[in-house]
Amino acid sequence: MAEEQEGHAEIAPEEGEEQHPLPAATILPAGFAVGVAILLVGTVFSWPVFGIGVGIAVVFGFLWARELVRGGRPVRAVEAVPAEAEEEEAEEPARYGRDKFLELTTLGLGALIGGVVTVPVVGFAIAPSFIGQGDEDIDLGPMSNFPEGTFVVATFLSQKGEGQVSRRTAFVRNNGIANGVPSFTILSNRCTHLGCPIQPNGPTQEAQQIQTSAGNVTLIPSQPAGFGCPCHAGAYDTEGNRTAGPPVRALDRYQYKIVNGSLVLSDRYSVGKVVGEGASAKIESYTRYDSGQHVDGPDEWMYPISPRGV
């Protein structure tokens, strides 16, 4: 009875039947999957996270592939072999047949072709999130076009290569000289609720067209008491702080510099709130966020990290 049970434990293969090795238990596939997951998260959040994911995926993928090539646990059948014959039998080295070579070659070529086809597509899909997100420098013309203490509504092309679709508007106020350098308040006209174009709440004067290195720029002097959004009644004061309506933060602002006596706009950034006025204002600045996104407080935790980063 004992012999019958032992015979059912492992069945010897028939003569001529090929035995394939079983893969050994390993955590390498799990490590590779974790690396891929981190890599994908990094494509949204930051390049360092992306690099860590690539490193983990490459290391575990290499180790996993090497283990597969070396083979796993061989399946051995128990045969009743006399002890004398077992001692005399020489141990032969592992051999791989033509079918194994063709299998590995096919997998390798498939992976190579898949990579050649996939990498460019993925690159074109995710690269715009990290490349070219900054704004072009916009020459608004001589500082004399911006009288001290007066807002000027400046309209310009933010990306000359994209044409009229990139036309933007900013509210520019000359605050005078502060600490020996010119001071400007430059507000974006995009409502921080849903991105509608806001308007100055006050009289405007005649528009002036000027030509600069950034192309055609329109300048309209204005004396607003604040700014309003015609879409959903969002309201802001002259420093860009939200005063009413659904906007979630203050208006975005533009960085600027003075080049050869001309006012030049640079990158746009987001603002939580502004304390004070004009040249003495204290600005809570953040990386550039889209409209509708909070930049501080518990509400900010509900939104993903901005891929633009500062």
C-alpha positions in Angstrom: 0.0 0.0 0.0 2.9 2.3 0.8 4.5 1.5 -2.5 1.2 2.5 -4.3 1.0 5.8 -2.5 4.6 6.6 -3.3 4.0 5.8 -6.9 1.2 8.4 -7.1 3.4 11.2 -5.6 5.4 11.9 -8.7 4.7 10.3 -12.1 7.7 9.6 -14.3 7.3 11.0 -17.8 7.0 8.8 -20.8 10.0 8.0 -22.8 10.8 10.9 -25.2 8.6 13.4 -23.3 10.3 16.8 -22.8 10.4 18.3 -19.3 10.3 22.1 -18.9 11.7 23.8 -15.8 9.2 25.6 -13.5 9.9 29.2 -12.6 11.4 29.7 -9.2 9.5 31.7 -6.6 10.8 35.3 -6.8 9.8 38.9 -5.9 11.6 40.3 -8.9 8.3 40.7 -11.0 6.8 42.6 -8.1 9.8 44.9 -7.9 9.6 45.5 -11.6 5.9 46.4 -11.3 6.6 48.8 -8.5 9.3 50.5 -10.6 6.9 50.9 -13.5 4.3 52.3 -11.2 6.7 54.9 -9.8 7.8 55.7 -13.3 4.3 56.5 -14.4 3.7 58.6 -11.3 6.9 60.5 -12.0 5.7 61.4 -15.5 2.9 63.5 -13.8 4.7 64.9 -10.7 8.5 65.4 -11.2 11.6 64.2 -13.1 13.3 62.9 -9.9 10.5 60.5 -9.2 10.5 59.5 -12.8 14.2 58.7 -12.6 13.8 56.6 -9.5 11.1 54.6 -11.1 13.2 54.0 -14.2 16.1 52.9 -12.0 14.0 50.4 -10.0 12.3 49.0 -13.2 15.7 48.6 -15.0 17.4 46.8 -12.1 14.5 44.4 -11.3 13.8 43.9 -15.0 17.4 42.9 -15.6 17.5 40.5 -12.7 14.2 39.0 -13.7 15.2 38.5 -17.3 18.5 36.9 -16.2 16.7 34.5 -13.9 14.4 33.5 -16.7 17.3 32.9 -19.1 19.1 30.8 -16.5 16.0 28.7 -16.0 13.9 27.9 -12.9 13.4 24.8 -10.8 13.7 21.7 -12.9 10.9 19.1 -12.6 12.4 15.8 -11.7 10.6 12.5 -11.9 11.5 9.8 -9.4 12.6 6.6 -11.1 13.7 3.4 -9.5 17.4 3.5 -10.5 19.9 1.0 -9.0 22.4 2.7 -6.8 25.3 1.3 -8.9 23.9 2.9 -12.1 23.2 6.2 -10.4 26.9 6.4 -9.3 28.2 5.5 -12.8 25.9 8.0 -14.6 27.8 11.2 -15.4 26.1 14.5 -14.8 25.6 16.3 -18.2 25.6 20.1 -18.5 22.3 21.9 -19.1 21.5 22.2 -22.8 18.9 24.4 -24.6 17.2 23.2 -27.7 16.3 25.1 -30.8 12.8 25.7 -29.5 14.1 27.6 -26.5 16.4 29.7 -28.7 13.6 30.6 -31.0 11.3 31.4 -28.0 13.9 33.8 -26.4 14.7 35.4 -29.8 11.0 36.0 -30.5 10.5 37.6 -27.1 13.5 39.8 -27.5 12.6 41.0 -31.0 9.0 41.6 -29.8 10.2 43.7 -26.9 12.6 45.7 -29.2 9.9 46.4 -31.7 7.4 47.3 -29.0 9.9 49.7 -27.4 10.7 51.3 -30.8 7.0 51.9 -31.4 5.9 52.8 -27.9 8.7 55.1 -26.6 8.1 57.9 -29.3 4.3 57.8 -28.8 4.6 57.9 -25.0 7.3 60.7 -25.3 5.0 62.9 -27.4 2.2 62.3 -25.0 3.9 63.2 -21.8 6.8 65.4 -22.9 4.6 68.6 -23.3 3.8 68.4 -19.5 7.5 69.1 -18.8 8.9 70.9 -21.8 8.1 74.4 -23.0 5.8 75.2 -20.0 7.4 78.5 -19.3 6.2 81.7 -20.9 8.2 83.6 -23.6 9.6 87.0 -22.6 7.2 89.6 -23.8 8.5 93.1 -24.6 5.7 95.6 -23.7 7.7 98.6 -24.8 9.3 101.6 -23.0 8.5 102.2 -19.3 7.2 105.7 -20.3 4.1 103.9 -21.7 3.1 103.1 -18.1 2.4 106.2 -16.0 3.0 105.8 -12.3 -0.1 104.9 -10.3 -2.1 104.1 -13.4 -3.2 100.6 -14.6 -2.6 99.9 -18.3 -4.5 97.0 -19.9 -1.8 95.3 -22.1 -2.8 92.8 -24.8 -0.1 90.7 -26.5 0.8 87.3 -28.0 2.3 85.0 -25.4 3.6 82.6 -28.1 4.4 84.3 -31.4 4.6 81.0 -33.2 1.0 80.1 -32.2 -0.6 83.2 -33.6 -3.8 84.9 -32.3 -4.8 81.8 -30.3 -2.0 82.8 -27.8 -3.3 86.4 -27.3 -3.3 87.3 -23.6 -4.1 90.3 -21.5 -2.4 91.6 -18.3 -3.1 94.6 -16.0 0.1 96.6 -15.5 0.5 99.2 -12.8 3.7 101.2 -12.3 4.3 101.5 -8.6 7.3 103.9 -8.9 10.8 103.3 -7.6 11.2 101.0 -4.6 14.7 100.3 -3.1 16.3 101.9 -6.1 14.6 99.8 -8.7 11.3 100.1 -10.7 8.3 98.3 -9.1 5.4 97.0 -11.1 2.2 95.1 -10.3 1.3 92.9 -13.2 -1.9 90.8 -12.9 -3.1 88.1 -15.3 -6.7 88.6 -16.6 -7.6 84.9 -16.2 -10.2 84.3 -13.5 -9.0 81.8 -11.0 -12.4 80.2 -10.9 -12.7 78.7 -14.5 -10.3 80.9 -16.5 -12.7 83.4 -17.9 -11.2 86.8 -19.0 -11.8 89.4 -16.3 -12.3 93.1 -16.9 -11.4 96.3 -15.1 -14.2 97.8 -13.1 -13.7 101.4 -14.1 -13.3 103.8 -17.1 -10.8 103.1 -19.8 -9.1 105.5 -22.2 -8.3 105.2 -25.9 -6.3 102.2 -27.0 -2.7 102.6 -28.2 -1.0 100.2 -30.7 2.7 99.8 -30.5 5.2 97.5 -32.1 7.8 95.8 -30.0 10.1 92.8 -30.4 7.2 90.7 -29.2 5.0 91.9 -32.1 1.9 94.1 -31.9 1.0 95.2 -28.4 -2.2 97.1 -27.4 -2.1 99.4 -24.4 -5.3 100.8 -22.8 -4.9 103.1 -19.7 -7.5 102.5 -17.1 -8.5 103.6 -13.5 -10.3 100.5 -12.1 -11.7 100.2 -8.6 -11.2 96.5 -8.9 -11.7 93.7 -11.4 -14.7 91.5 -12.2 -15.5 88.3 -14.0 -18.5 88.5 -16.3 -19.0 84.7 -16.3 -19.8 83.9 -12.6 -19.5 87.3 -10.8 -16.0 86.7 -9.4 -14.5 90.0 -8.0 -11.0 91.1 -7.1 -9.4 94.2 -5.6 -6.6 96.2 -7.3 -4.0 93.9 -5.8 -5.7 90.8 -7.3 -7.1 89.5 -4.0 -10.5 87.7 -4.3 -13.3 89.8 -2.7 -16.4 88.0 -3.8 -17.7 85.1 -5.9 -16.4 81.6 -6.6 -12.6 82.2 -7.3 -10.4 80.1 -5.1 -7.4 82.4 -4.8 -6.0 85.7 -5.9 -5.2 86.5 -9.5 -2.0 85.1 -11.0 0.9 87.5 -11.6 3.7 87.9 -14.0 7.4 88.1 -13.2 9.1 91.0 -15.0 12.4 92.7 -15.8 13.6 95.9 -17.3 15.7 95.5 -20.4 17.2 98.6 -22.1 14.5 100.8 -20.6 11.6 98.5 -21.7 9.2 96.5 -19.5 9.5 92.7 -20.3 7.1 90.1 -18.9 8.5 86.7 -17.9 6.9 83.6 -16.3 3.4 83.7 -14.8 3.0 82.4 -11.2 0.1 81.8 -8.9 -0.7 83.8 -5.7 -2.5 82.8 -2.5 -3.1 86.3 -1.3 -1.5 89.7 -1.1 -1.0 91.7 2.0 -0.4 95.4 1.5 -0.4 97.5 -1.7 1.9 98.4 -4.5 5.7 98.2 -4.0 5.3 97.3 -0.3 2.9 94.4 -0.9 3.8 91.0 0.5 2.9 88.3 -2.0 2.3 84.7 -1.1 3.6 83.2 -4.4 3.4 79.6 -5.6 4.2 77.6 -8.7 1.7 78.2 -11.5 -1.6 76.3 -11.0 -4.6 76.0 -13.3 -7.8 77.9 -12.6 -10.0 76.3 -9.9 -7.0 74.8 -8.0 -6.4 75.9 -4.4 -2.8 76.7 -3.6 -2.9 76.6 0.2 -5.0 75.2 3.1 -6.6 71.8 3.4 -8.4 72.2 0.0 -5.0 72.2 -1.7 -4.5 68.6 -0.6 -7.3 67.5 -2.8 -5.5 68.5 -6.0 -2.4 66.8 -7.6 1.0 68.4 -7.5 1.5 70.9 -10.4 3.9 69.3 -13.0 5.3 72.7 -13.8 7.2 73.1 -10.5 9.4 76.0 -9.6 
